[in-house]
């Protein structure tokens, strides 16, 4: 791992953050299909920066901190914007907010109690991809006269949301195990 700041993956993450104000502007000016396509690009960079970090051996402390912050910020903006504009079904948006809040509190607790991060699960990556895609499709579908995109959002988004909660429960189990291993009996 390197302490460098200007690495290719970090530049991709910075670009993702730099695109967020433009995404907000697209939402605010009712260019919802364009916002959906841009969110798709923003979401895709989540996998691009991680892949590049591993492939180029450019994993950094900054990247490990900044990447999840950029992810949570992008999702929060997309979900809140989607709820305000009516792009997202209310139940879908609130289901995402509740899950993110629970996992965020759990991750914070593990970080404070055990000084560790939870390992990422493959099912979590798949669920995240499905949820991000569904959010983008809801925006695109709202911004065009074609119901086709909204159907894609539901067809992919509902199973992804279920997986999102399943893996969330797995993460909470992981969190309990990590914190328990740091307790008086299992001092690590």
One Martini backbone bead per residue (centre of mass of N, CA, C, O) as a GRO file, in nm:
protein
  188
    1UNK     BB    1   0.100   0.034   0.018
    2UNK     BB    2   0.032   0.377  -0.036
    3UNK     BB    3   0.070   0.742   0.028
    4UNK     BB    4  -0.027   0.840  -0.214
    5UNK     BB    5  -0.246   1.059  -0.400
    6UNK     BB    6  -0.155   1.056  -0.712
    7UNK     BB    7  -0.358   0.837  -0.852
    8UNK     BB    8  -0.556   0.686  -1.064
    9UNK     BB    9  -0.785   0.600  -0.868
   10UNK     BB   10  -0.807   0.878  -0.724
   11UNK     BB   11  -0.885   1.036  -0.979
   12UNK     BB   12  -1.151   0.887  -1.020
   13UNK     BB   13  -1.274   0.971  -0.750
   14UNK     BB   14  -1.254   1.276  -0.796
   15UNK     BB   15  -1.435   1.273  -1.046
   16UNK     BB   16  -1.687   1.174  -0.906
   17UNK     BB   17  -1.710   1.419  -0.718
   18UNK     BB   18  -1.714   1.637  -0.951
   19UNK     BB   19  -1.998   1.526  -1.076
   20UNK     BB   20  -2.216   1.589  -0.856
   21UNK     BB   21  -2.300   1.884  -0.920
   22UNK     BB   22  -2.406   1.813  -1.204
   23UNK     BB   23  -2.620   1.616  -1.111
   24UNK     BB   24  -2.780   1.820  -0.946
   25UNK     BB   25  -2.839   2.010  -1.180
   26UNK     BB   26  -3.002   1.808  -1.348
   27UNK     BB   27  -3.223   1.776  -1.142
   28UNK     BB   28  -3.299   2.083  -1.100
   29UNK     BB   29  -3.351   2.097  -1.438
   30UNK     BB   30  -3.510   1.835  -1.534
   31UNK     BB   31  -3.266   1.618  -1.633
   32UNK     BB   32  -3.323   1.300  -1.575
   33UNK     BB   33  -3.191   1.126  -1.791
   34UNK     BB   34  -2.911   1.251  -1.767
   35UNK     BB   35  -2.881   1.184  -1.468
   36UNK     BB   36  -2.892   0.878  -1.506
   37UNK     BB   37  -2.648   0.847  -1.687
   38UNK     BB   38  -2.449   0.980  -1.492
   39UNK     BB   39  -2.491   0.786  -1.258
   40UNK     BB   40  -2.385   0.543  -1.411
   41UNK     BB   41  -2.098   0.654  -1.431
   42UNK     BB   42  -2.046   0.701  -1.133
   43UNK     BB   43  -2.092   0.404  -1.050
   44UNK     BB   44  -1.872   0.275  -1.234
   45UNK     BB   45  -1.626   0.412  -1.088
   46UNK     BB   46  -1.630   0.228  -0.842
   47UNK     BB   47  -1.498  -0.016  -1.001
   48UNK     BB   48  -1.261   0.115  -1.142
   49UNK     BB   49  -1.087   0.208  -0.898
   50UNK     BB   50  -1.056  -0.070  -0.767
   51UNK     BB   51  -0.929  -0.216  -1.003
   52UNK     BB   52  -0.685  -0.024  -1.041
   53UNK     BB   53  -0.563  -0.051  -0.762
   54UNK     BB   54  -0.497  -0.352  -0.794
   55UNK     BB   55  -0.363  -0.369  -1.079
   56UNK     BB   56  -0.150  -0.113  -1.009
   57UNK     BB   57  -0.069  -0.102  -0.714
   58UNK     BB   58  -0.271   0.167  -0.580
   59UNK     BB   59  -0.315   0.138  -0.284
   60UNK     BB   60  -0.465   0.366  -0.050
   61UNK     BB   61  -0.557   0.536   0.221
   62UNK     BB   62  -0.723   0.747   0.076
   63UNK     BB   63  -0.891   0.550  -0.099
   64UNK     BB   64  -1.015   0.390   0.144
   65UNK     BB   65  -1.168   0.652   0.235
   66UNK     BB   66  -1.289   0.799  -0.026
   67UNK     BB   67  -1.461   0.587  -0.174
   68UNK     BB   68  -1.697   0.546   0.034
   69UNK     BB   69  -1.773   0.843   0.044
   70UNK     BB   70  -1.848   0.873  -0.255
   71UNK     BB   71  -2.064   0.658  -0.258
   72UNK     BB   72  -2.255   0.768  -0.036
   73UNK     BB   73  -2.296   1.046  -0.165
   74UNK     BB   74  -2.417   0.956  -0.435
   75UNK     BB   75  -2.656   0.798  -0.317
   76UNK     BB   76  -2.780   1.020  -0.146
   77UNK     BB   77  -2.837   1.216  -0.376
   78UNK     BB   78  -3.006   1.024  -0.554
   79UNK     BB   79  -3.225   0.954  -0.345
   80UNK     BB   80  -3.315   1.231  -0.254
   81UNK     BB   81  -3.369   1.338  -0.538
   82UNK     BB   82  -3.575   1.109  -0.609
   83UNK     BB   83  -3.780   1.182  -0.385
   84UNK     BB   84  -3.832   1.481  -0.451
   85UNK     BB   85  -3.910   1.421  -0.770
   86UNK     BB   86  -4.038   1.114  -0.798
   87UNK     BB   87  -3.852   0.891  -0.924
   88UNK     BB   88  -3.873   0.732  -0.672
   89UNK     BB   89  -3.992   0.508  -0.494
   90UNK     BB   90  -4.052   0.543  -0.172
   91UNK     BB   91  -3.988   0.253  -0.072
   92UNK     BB   92  -3.709   0.237  -0.209
   93UNK     BB   93  -3.568   0.481  -0.087
   94UNK     BB   94  -3.614   0.403   0.217
   95UNK     BB   95  -3.476   0.128   0.205
   96UNK     BB   96  -3.197   0.252   0.147
   97UNK     BB   97  -3.169   0.438   0.389
   98UNK     BB   98  -3.195   0.228   0.613
   99UNK     BB   99  -2.963   0.044   0.529
  100UNK     BB  100  -2.737   0.257   0.532
  101UNK     BB  101  -2.769   0.336   0.828
  102UNK     BB  102  -2.715   0.060   0.956
  103UNK     BB  103  -2.436   0.012   0.827
  104UNK     BB  104  -2.302   0.273   0.921
  105UNK     BB  105  -2.327   0.217   1.224
  106UNK     BB  106  -2.182  -0.056   1.221
  107UNK     BB  107  -1.911   0.046   1.104
  108UNK     BB  108  -1.854   0.252   1.326
  109UNK     BB  109  -1.853   0.055   1.560
  110UNK     BB  110  -1.622  -0.124   1.460
  111UNK     BB  111  -1.413   0.099   1.437
  112UNK     BB  112  -1.426   0.185   1.741
  113UNK     BB  113  -1.417  -0.102   1.891
  114UNK     BB  114  -1.183  -0.252   1.676
  115UNK     BB  115  -1.029  -0.099   1.440
  116UNK     BB  116  -1.210  -0.198   1.188
  117UNK     BB  117  -1.292  -0.354   0.885
  118UNK     BB  118  -1.501  -0.487   0.672
  119UNK     BB  119  -1.542  -0.726   0.459
  120UNK     BB  120  -1.606  -0.770   0.141
  121UNK     BB  121  -1.877  -0.887  -0.046
  122UNK     BB  122  -1.987  -1.020  -0.335
  123UNK     BB  123  -2.290  -0.976  -0.288
  124UNK     BB  124  -2.256  -0.675  -0.233
  125UNK     BB  125  -2.158  -0.596  -0.513
  126UNK     BB  126  -2.405  -0.698  -0.667
  127UNK     BB  127  -2.619  -0.534  -0.517
  128UNK     BB  128  -2.502  -0.257  -0.576
  129UNK     BB  129  -2.523  -0.272  -0.879
  130UNK     BB  130  -2.834  -0.309  -0.886
  131UNK     BB  131  -2.911  -0.050  -0.733
  132UNK     BB  132  -2.767   0.157  -0.905
  133UNK     BB  133  -2.907   0.081  -1.167
  134UNK     BB  134  -3.197   0.136  -1.077
  135UNK     BB  135  -3.166   0.433  -1.021
  136UNK     BB  136  -3.089   0.510  -1.308
  137UNK     BB  137  -3.347   0.393  -1.447
  138UNK     BB  138  -3.550   0.573  -1.305
  139UNK     BB  139  -3.445   0.836  -1.422
  140UNK     BB  140  -3.467   0.763  -1.720
  141UNK     BB  141  -3.771   0.689  -1.715
  142UNK     BB  142  -3.867   0.977  -1.619
  143UNK     BB  143  -3.709   1.131  -1.873
  144UNK     BB  144  -3.898   0.941  -2.043
  145UNK     BB  145  -4.164   0.785  -2.236
  146UNK     BB  146  -4.035   0.508  -2.135
  147UNK     BB  147  -4.125   0.228  -1.943
  148UNK     BB  148  -3.892   0.031  -1.983
  149UNK     BB  149  -3.690   0.149  -1.767
  150UNK     BB  150  -3.869   0.103  -1.520
  151UNK     BB  151  -3.884  -0.204  -1.550
  152UNK     BB  152  -3.585  -0.250  -1.517
  153UNK     BB  153  -3.568  -0.135  -1.234
  154UNK     BB  154  -3.755  -0.346  -1.103
  155UNK     BB  155  -3.627  -0.614  -1.202
  156UNK     BB  156  -3.342  -0.536  -1.068
  157UNK     BB  157  -3.407  -0.386  -0.789
  158UNK     BB  158  -3.556  -0.587  -0.609
  159UNK     BB  159  -3.343  -0.813  -0.587
  160UNK     BB  160  -3.116  -0.620  -0.495
  161UNK     BB  161  -3.253  -0.528  -0.233
  162UNK     BB  162  -3.263  -0.804  -0.105
  163UNK     BB  163  -2.958  -0.853  -0.113
  164UNK     BB  164  -2.884  -0.600   0.052
  165UNK     BB  165  -3.016  -0.716   0.314
  166UNK     BB  166  -2.870  -0.981   0.337
  167UNK     BB  167  -2.581  -0.860   0.349
  168UNK     BB  168  -2.640  -0.681   0.589
  169UNK     BB  169  -2.678  -0.915   0.788
  170UNK     BB  170  -2.394  -1.028   0.746
  171UNK     BB  171  -2.244  -0.775   0.844
  172UNK     BB  172  -2.359  -0.778   1.130
  173UNK     BB  173  -2.234  -1.051   1.200
  174UNK     BB  174  -1.944  -0.963   1.152
  175UNK     BB  175  -1.943  -0.738   1.362
  176UNK     BB  176  -1.993  -0.911   1.609
  177UNK     BB  177  -1.740  -1.089   1.574
  178UNK     BB  178  -1.526  -0.867   1.587
  179UNK     BB  179  -1.603  -0.748   1.862
  180UNK     BB  180  -1.583  -1.015   2.024
  181UNK     BB  181  -1.271  -1.059   1.957
  182UNK     BB  182  -1.206  -0.782   2.136
  183UNK     BB  183  -1.265  -0.886   2.394
  184UNK     BB  184  -1.173  -1.024   2.696
  185UNK     BB  185  -1.154  -1.325   2.565
  186UNK     BB  186  -1.051  -1.206   2.251
  187UNK     BB  187  -0.785  -1.069   2.240
  188UNK     BB  188  -0.608  -0.913   1.959
   0.00000   0.00000   0.00000
